[in-house]
């Protein structure tokens, strides 16, 4: 690192993390949950340490202007991002959105619960409650007295600051190292949850005939969809090895945001077209919730910029090719006549 950072060709640490997470997921969901809890405890302890120590380094002058003027900046990898203004806010929200992914994991793991009708509402309500209390706790930090108070906006985007902060972090190199550990643990936790959810999505799609039957095979000992885990290790390993992490993160965010839009639309359509279906739990105030979800996710997608839109379109084209060439002709719902 420094003025002349050294860039490698293959991100071996990222591949190692993916490999260990894959082995953990193959081993079982209880073991995965146990390790994930340990990761969360460690990273939260480090975050609390940063808050306590950083409290004395907060400088209200760094909030001026509170919303910087709209401009752009380019990362060392050559990726241009908006900074400041409405686009900067929307783009930043879209970039960090992947950190909030978790509700979908509760849904995709429903097939492994003993009583989904009882356990799913409990799981979602507990997760929503935990997230609500967490946001209440960290909102003051991020809005008024948070990390933005510790550094200037220029330093936040790694540009020379016209007015150096009177406070320095000299002597806290160890805290910087711990912060790096917290970041790695945070990424690992998100990767664990996302790969867990995706493997279960492929398992359900395979059982419905949308993809080959091999993806619904389970391990003879651990009873997990291990072939899915191996597949995703190979695919995500290639991305992690050769693509910069900011691009991968943005691709993850925009794909999930678009999926959430489809869920909002799909639930709304199903409620209107099939009100007779028995439901264990329902979304309250559905038209309002669906519209707000579509608008919010769409705004963050808009803020991520045209390069991410292009990547999303490419992935959609690949998905549509798979659907019309294989899934549509092998779908059990379509073969039974109910999907027509």
N, C-alpha and C positions, 0 to 999 in steps of 0.2 A: 504494500500500500504506500501512500505518500504522493509526491508530485508526479512520479512516473510509475504508476501501478503496473504490476506484471500480470498478464492475462494467460491463462492456460488454455488448453484445447479441450480437455475432458474434465468435467466436474466430478471427480472421484468421491469426495465426501457425500455429495448428494446421492450418488448411486448406492453408497454404503448405507445411508439412512433408509432409502427405499427398500434395500434388501432386508435390513433388520425389521422394518415395519411389515414387510410381506411375510417373513417367517412368523412374526407375532400373530398376524391375522390368520395364517394357516393353522397355527396352534390352537386358536379358539377365541371366542368373543369375550369370555370372562377374563382370560389372561390379558387381552387387549385393553379391556376396561380398567383392570388393575394398574397396568403400566401407564395408561393415559392419566389416571388419577395422580400418580406420582409426578408425572410431567407437569400437570397443572399446579400442583402444590409448589414445586420448585420454582416455576416461572413466576407465580404470584408472589412468592417470598422475595424474589429479586426485584420485581416491580415495586413492592412496598419499600424495599431498601432504597431504590432510586428516588421514590417520592419523598421519603424522610430526609435523605441527604441532600437532594436537589432543592428542597424547600428554601434553603438559604441562598440559592443562586437565581431565584426568580427575579426578573427585572420587568416591571410594567411597561418600560419603554419599548420592549420588543413587541408589544401589541399595537404599535402605531406604525402604519395603519392596521386596524384589526383585520380587515380584508385587503390584502395587497392589490395593487393595480394589476389588471390583466396583462400578462406577458407569457413568454415561453422560456423553457430552458432545455438543454440537451444533456443527457447523461453521458458518462464516459463511453458507453456502448453505442452512442450515436442515436439514441431514442429521444425524440422530442416530446415534451409534456407541457400542457398548459399550466401556468402558475398564477394564482390570484384570480379575482373576478369570479363570476358564476361558473364558467367552464373549469376553472381551477378547483373550485369546491366540489363540483360534480365529478370531475376526474379523480380527485383524491378519494372521495367516497367510494367510487367504483374500484379503485386500486386496492383499498383495504377491506373491501366487502368480503373477500374470501375468509377473513378472520372470523366472521360471524356465521359461517356455514355450520350447521349442526342440526337444525330442525329437520332437514331432509334425511339425516342419518337415523333419527328416531322413527321416521316413516318407513324407510327401507328395511329397518330391522324388525318391523312388525311381524314378519312371517316366522321369526324365531321366538316370539313371546308365547306363553302358555295360553293366555286369554287376551287376544288383541282388543276385543271390545272393551274390556276393563282396563288393560294396561296402557293402551295407546293414549286415551285422554289424560291419564295420570302422568305419563311420560312427558307429553307436550305441555301440560299445565305446570309441571315441576320445572321443565326447561325454560318455559316462558317466565315463570316466577324468578328463577335464578338469574336469567338474563336481565329481567327488569330491575332487580335489586343491584346487579352488577353495574348496569348503566347509570342508575341513580348514584352509585358510589363514585364512578369515574367521570361522570359528566362535569362536575366542577373542575376537575383536573384538566380536562381537555378544553374547556370553554374559557375559564377566567384565570385560573392559577396553575395551569398545567405545563407540560413540556414546552409549549410555545412561549411561555414566560422565561424559560431557561436559556433559549437561544433566539437570535433574530431570524426573521424570515429569509434573509440572504444566506445565513449559515445553514438554514434548514434545507435549502436547495443547493448547498455546497458551492455558493458563489461568494466572492469577497464582500464583506460587510462594510458599508460606508461609515458606519459608526460602531466601532468595536464595543462589545459589552464590557462594563466595568468589572464584571465577575468572571473568574476563570475556574477551570476544573483541574488545575494543577494538583498533582498528588493523588488523583482518584483514578489512576490507570487500572487498578484492580476492579473498580466498579464498572469501567468500560468493558473489561473482560467478562464480568458477570452478566452485563447486559447482552453481550454477544451470546452467552450461554442461554439466556432467557429467550432471545430471538430464535435460536436453533431449536430449543424445546418447544416454542410456540409453533414454529413451522412443522415440527415433527408431529405435534398433536393434531394440527389441521390435516396433515397428510394421512395420518392414521384414520381419522374419522371419514375423510373423503374416499380413501381406498376401501374402507369397510362398506360404505354406502354403495359405491359403484359396483363392487363385487356382488352385492345382494340385488342390485338392479339387473345386472346381467343374468343372475340366477332366475329371477322372476320372468325376465324376457324369454329365457330359454325354455322355461316350463310352459310359457304361452305359445311357443313355436316361432317366436320372432327371430331368434338366432339359433344356431345348431344346438342339438341336445347335449353335447359334451359340456356345455357351460352350466348345466344344472347337475352335473356329477359332483358328489361330495366325497371328501377324503374318507377312506375306510375306517380310520381311527379317530380323527379329530372332528369329523362330520361338518366340515366347512367346505365351501365351493373353491377348492384350492386351485383349480385350473384357471378360474377367473383371476385369482390373486397373481398367479404366474404370468398370465397375459398382461395384466396392468403393470406389473413390475417391468416387463419388457418395453411396453409402450412409454410409460412415464419415465423409465430409465433413459431412454433415448432423448426425450425432451430435456430432462434434468441435466444430462451429460453435455449437450451441445447448444442449448438455447439459454440466453441470459435469464436470471430468475425474475426480473421485473416483467419481461414479456410473458413468461409462463404464468406468473401471478395474475396478470391482466387477462390472459386467455381463460384462466380458471374463473375469474370473477364474471366476465361477460357471458360465458357459457352458463353459469349458474343463474345469473340474473335473467337471461332469456328463458331458461327452464322454469323459473318462478313465474314469469309472465304467462307461459303456456299453462302452468298449473292454475293460475288465477282464472284464465279464460276457460280451461277445461272444467273446473269445478262449477263455474257459473253455468256453462252449457249443460252439464249433467243435471244440475239442480232444476233447470228449466225443462229439459227434454225428458228426464226420467225421475220425476218427483216420487214415483212409486217404489223406488229402490229403498230397501231397509238400510238405514245408516246407524252405525254405532254412536257417532257424534257428528255434528254439523257445524259449519262455519257460521257464526252469528253475523247478522247484517250483511249478508253476502254481496249484494250489488255494490255497496259502499266499500267493503273490504277489498273486493276484487278490483274495482276501479282505482283505489288508492295504491294497491299493490302493483298494478300495471303501470300507473303513472310514475311511481317512485323508482321502480326497476328500470323503466324506460328512460328516465332522466339520467340515471347513473350510466346506462349504456351509451347514451348520447355524449356524456362527458368523457368516455374512454377514447373517443376519437375514431377517425376513419380506418386507421391501421387495424384496430381491433375489430371493427365492423367487417373488414375484409376477411380476417381470420375466421370470424364467426360464420360468414357466408360460405367459406370453403368447407368448414366442418359440417354445416347444414347440407351442402351438396353431397358430401360423402355419406352422410346419414340417409339422405333420400335415395341415393343409389342403392344402398344396402336394403332399404325398406322395399323399394319397387322391384328389385331383382331377386330378393329372397323372402323377406319377412311377410310381405303381403300374400305370397303363395303358400306359405307354411303356417300362417297364423291359425291356431286352433279355433279362435273365435270366428274367423272368416270361413274356415272349413265347415264349421257347424251351422253356418247360415245366419248366425246372430249378428255378425259384423256387416252384413249387407244392408 
